[in-house]
C-alpha cells in the first residue's frame, strides 16, 4: 500500500509551541485549520508516495544521507504567497540550500523519487502558518494582521525529519542526524 511521506527540518520544541500559537490563532480567528495538520517545519523534500512495505529501504536511504555541517536557521517576521499562504520567513542561508539540493539528489539517485520543488518554483524555505483552506477574501485579512508583526528566533540544524501521513495529520516518524 502506498503511504505519504515528506522530509523537513523541525524547529525546537519551544519554537514549535510558539509557531503553533500563530496557527491556532489563525484557526480560531479566521477558520483556517490546514496548517495545524503538520508540525512547524521547513520542507526539504515535498510529499511523495512510497510503498509502506518497503519503508525499510526509505529509512536506510535516509540513514546513509550525510551533510557535514551543522548550521543555524534564522526565522524573521512573516511573508506570504498571495492569495492563500502566510508563513514565517527563513532568512537566506547557503548551507540550507546546499542541504536541500544534496538531500533531493540523494533521494532521486537512491530511490528514484523526484521532488516537486525541482519544478520552476524552486526552493523557497519557509514555515507555513496558514494555507490551502484559507479563503482568498480571508487571506487579505490575515495578511493585513501579520505583515507588520515581528517574530525572530533561530535554531541549530543537525538532523532531518521524515514525516508520515496519519489518518488526519502529518507526524514526525523518524529523525536522522545528517552530520557525521
N, C-alpha and C positions, 0 to 999 in steps of 0.2 A: 504494500500500500504506500502511496506517495504521501510524504509528510513535508510541511513547510518549515524552512529554516531561514535565518539570516545571521550575519556576523557584524558585531558592533563593538564600540568602546563604551564602557559604562562608567559614569562618574562615581564618586564615593557615596556611601550610604547617606551621609548628611546632605550632600548636594542633591541626591535623588529626592530626598524628602522636600527640600526647598523647591526643586523644579516641579515635583508633583503638586505642591501647593498652588502653583500657577495653573496647572492643568485642571485641578479640582475647582478652582475659582472660575475658570472659563466654562467648565462643565455645568456648574450651578448657576452662573450668571447668564450664560449665553446658550445653554442647552446644546453644547457640543462636547461629545463624550469620546470621540475616536482616539484622541491622544492618550487616554487612560488605558488603552488596550495593550500598551507595552511600557516597560520601564524607561526612564530617561536614557537616551543613548545617542551616539553618533554612528550612523550606519556606515560600515566599511564595504559590505557586500550586500546588495539588495536581496529581498526574499527570493528563495528558489525552492523548487520541489526536488526531493531526493527519496529514493526507496528506503523506507524505515528499516526494513530487514537487512539493509546494507549500511546502516548507520555507523557500524564499527569502522568502515572504510573512511567515512567522513571524519570521524574522530581521530583516526590515525593520521590522516592528511593534516588536520589542524595541529596535532601534536608535533608534527615534523616541521611546521612553519616556524622560521626564526627571523627576527629582526633585531639587530644587535644594539639598538639604542632605546633606552627608556627616555621619555621626554615629557614635557609639561604641556598640557592642553589649557588654553586660556579661553574663558567664556566671558563675553561682554555685551550687555544690553540685548535688544531684540531687533528682529528684522522680519521680512515676510516674502512669500512668493504669492503675489496677488493673483487671484482673489480668494484663495482658500486656505493658505498655510501661514501660521505665525510661529516663529521659532526664536531660540536663543542663538546669538552669533557665536561661532567658534572662530577665534582670531586666526589669521593665516599662519600656517606652520608647515615648513617644508618637510619636516620629518613625518608629520601626519600624512601628507600627500605621498611621500615615499612608501610609508607603511601600507596605505590603501592600495597603491599601484602594485606593490610587491605581493600583497595578500591575494588580490584579484588574479594576478598572473599565476600564483601558486595553485589556486583553486582551479583555474582554467586548465593548466597543464597537467595537473594530477587527477582531476575528476571530470574534466570536460564540461564543467558548469560555467556558464557565462554570466557576467554581471550586467544588469540593465544599465548601470551608470557608464558602461562603455559606449553608450549612445552619445548623441550630440550635446546633451546637457552637461556631461562631465561630472566631476566630483565636487560637490558644494557642501562641505561639512557643516552641520547644524544640529540643534536639539529641538525637535518639534514640541510645541505646547498646544497647538490647535491645528486640525487639518480635516480633510476628507468630508466629514459630516458638517463642517462649518458652512452654513448657507452664505451665499455671496453677499446678500444685503447685511447680514450679521457680521461678516468678516470685517467690514469697514468700521463697525462699532468697536470690535475687539482691537483692531489695529490702531484706532484713534486712542484707545486707552493705553496700549503697550508701547507705542512708538516713542514715547518720551520717558518711559520707565527706565530706571537704572538697575542693572544687575551685573555683578562682577565676581568671578571666582576662578580658581584654577585647580587642576588635579594632575597627578603623575600618572602616566600611561605606561604600563608594562605588560598588559595582558589583553587578549581579545576575548569576547564572549560569543558563544554560539547560543542563539535564541531559537526556541522551538515553539511552534504554534500549538496551544492547547485548544480546548473547546471554544473559548471566547477570547482569550488573551495570549500574548506572547510572554514566555517565561525564559529567564536565563537558565539554560540547560547545563552548560559546562563552560568553564573558563580555561584559557591556555596562556601560560606565560610565553611571551614572544622573545624575551631576552634570554641569552644563553647563560 
